[in-house]
Amino acid sequence: MKRLEKIISLASLFLLLAAPAAFATPYVVAGDSIQLTGTSGVNWTGYNGYGAGVMNYYVSGNGVKTFQIGTFCIQDNVDIGWGKYTVGNVSDIVGWSTSKPSGDSAISGEGPLKGDVNWIYEQYANGKFGTLNSANQADFQNLLWYLQGEDTIKNGTPYSTIGTTFSTNSAWYNDYINNYVNGNLAARNPSGQYGTEVLNIVDASGIVQQNQLVYQPVPEPSTFTLLMVGTGLLGLFFRRFRAARNLS
């Protein structure tokens, strides 16, 4: 019996440890505080007088220690300053607000996050393109805006305030064409969900600020399976241990 108990305890411990570290990853949720700062070490890129590229946020709340995330914005027509904000909503909607939870259909680019944006940001977040320098950040940012429809021409004039341009020779654009478009990923995954979400930021007055992208996929089903099996075996071990003590 002791040998069986030892096997059960070791097996359960192994399964619990084998569950991916996604459960330990701090996720950004509605209500979290976000601080965008310009202190040394924050890799923020200026582009033609506008912010374009990686912006680093310090996130606190949700019962976790303050942590840092890097993010690209998904709206080029909304400014955000160096200050403290609150995450009003984390979803797949660009331009969410309490009054317009589905975004404002009258504004180009607002509404559901496009599937190709979701996919290519996942590629970036998983290190597909390595560490982007300042120029590359701006180029990648402009491609995100383009794919989301932020540069749409309205009333004969460009909607984009910075005249969105990007290189068709870049690694990320070619990756998008070769794998998403020609690979027909949209047909294989019509939901367009790849782990990218939108952080809809609000200020102290509840006014919606510039939306940001964040990669935080839901743990795979296998993660939950390992955790449940490990927990079940551990429970079995303690039940046997308690029964053995009652008999002694």
N, C-alpha and C positions, 0 to 999 in steps of 0.2 A: 504493500500500500504506500509506503513511504517513497518507493521508487516512482510510482505513478504520480504521486503528488509533486515530486520534484520535476518530472517531465512536463506536467501540466503548467507548473509555475514558470518554467523556463520557456515553454512554447508561448504562453501568454505574454511574457515579457518581450520576447522576440517580435511578436506581431504588433505590439504596441509601439515598439521602437521603430519598426519597419514602416509604420504609417508615415507618409511624407510630411515634411516640415511645414506644409501649408497651414496646418492648424496653429502653428506658432507665429505665422506671419501676421503682423498688424494690418488689419484692413481699415480703410477709410469708410466711415458710415455717416449718415445724416446726424447733425448735431456736433460733430467734431469741430475743434477750433483749428484754423489754418493761419499760419504766419508766413507771409512772403517778405523776405528781408534782402537787403543789398549788402550784407556783411561779406567780409573776405571769405572766399571759398564757394560762394553761391555762383553757379555757372549760368548767369542770365545774359542773353545776347540781345543787343540793340540792333535794329535793322531799319535803316531809313527813318530813324526817329521813332520807330514803333518797336514794341517787344515782339521778337519772333525767335522761337527756339526753346531750349530747356529752361524751365523755371523751377527752382527747388523750394518746396514748402516744408515747414516744420509743423507736424500734425500732433495735436494732443487731444485727449478725450477718450471715450470708449473704454475707460479703465486701463489704458495702456500707457507705458512710458512714452514720452515724446519721441517721435521718429521722423525721418526725412524721406520725402518722395520727390522724384524728378518728373515733371509733366510738361506736355505741350498744350497750348491753348487750342480750342476748336472754333473760336469766334474771333474774326479779325476786325469786327466793327464795334467791339466793346472793350473799353480800357479797364485796367485794374492797377491799383497803386500799391505802394509798399505799406502794407498795413495788416491788421488782423481781421479775419473773416470767419464765417461759419459755413459749414457744408449744409446747404439747405436740402439737398437731395443727391443721391447717387443712383443713376439709372442709365438707360440707353437713349434718353431724350436730351437733345441739345436745346437750351433755352427754356428749360423747365422753370416754372414759377408757381406759387400757390394759386395765382389767378389763371394761369395758362399752363396746366400740367403737361400738356402735349406740345409745348412750344408755340410760337406765334407763326402761323402759316403765312402771314403776310411778309415775314422777314426771310430772305433767302438763307438757306442753310439750317434754319431751325426746324425741329421735328426729330424723328428717329435718327439715331446715329447710323450713318451709311455702313453697309456691310464691308465695303472695301477699306474704309477708314478703320473699322474694327479690326480687320485682318492685318493691315500693314502696320498698325501700332503694336499689335501683338508681336509681329516680326521684329520690330525695333526693340520692344521691351525684353525680348528673349535674346538680345545680343546679335541679331542677324547682321547688323550694319556696324558693329563695333562702337567705339566712342566717336561721336560726331564732333568735328571742330565747329567754330562759330559760323563759317560760311555754309557748311553742310547742314547745320541745325536750321538755318533760315530756309534753305532749299527744301528740306524735309517738311518744315512747317508749312511752307507754301503749297506743297503737294497735298498735305492734309486738308488745308482750306479749300483747295481746288476740288478734291474728291467729295468733300461735304457739300459743295455748292456755294461756298462763301464768296466766290468771285463772279457769280452770275451777273450778266449785264441786265440792268433794269432801266427802262425809259431811255435807252440809248447810251447810258453811261455805266462804266464799271461800278458794280456794287462795292467791290473791295476798296478800302481806303488806301491801300498801298500798291495797287496794281499787281495782284498775285502772279508771280512768275516762278517757274521751277525748271530744272534741267531734265530733258528727256534722255540724257546720257548717264544719269546717276544710277548707282547700284539699287536704290530703293524703287526708282521708277521702273527700271528693267525687271526687278523682282516682281513688282506689281503686274506688269504686262505679261511676263512669261509664266507666272504661276497663278495669279488670281484671274486675269482676263483669259489668257489662252489655256490655262489649266482648268477653266470653267469652275472655279471654286464656289462661285455664287450659286450654281445649279446643284452642286454637291452639298452645300450647306445653306439652304434658302433662308434660314433664320438670320444669317449674318452675324451670329454671336461667336466671338473668339476669345473672350475674356477681357475685352476693353470696355470700360465704362466711362460715363461722364460725371465729373464732379461739378455740380451746379452750385456756385459760390454766392453767398449773400452777405451784405454788409450789416452793420449794427442796426440799421433801419429796416432790414429785410429786403432791401433792393437788390435784385439779381445783378451780379457782376460777371466778369468773363468766365465762361465755362472752360474746364480743363479735362484732359484725358488722363486716365489712370488704368493700369493693367493689374487686375486682381481677380483671376479666374476662380470659379467655384471648384473646390477640391474634387478630383475624379471619384466616381463611385467606388473604385477599388480602395481608396483611402478610407471611406466610411466602413467598407467591408472588413478591412484589416482591424480597424479600431473596434468594431462591434465583436468580431471573433475573439480578439485579444481580451476585451473586457469580459466577454462571456466565459472564457476559459479561466480568467482570474477569479471570477465569481464562483465557478465550479470548484476551484482549488480551495477557496475560503470556506465553502459549504462543507467540503469533505474534511477540512481541517477542524471545523467546529464540531462536526459529527464525531470525529475521532476523539476529540477532547471530552465530549459528553460520555463516551463509552469508557474512558479511562478512569 
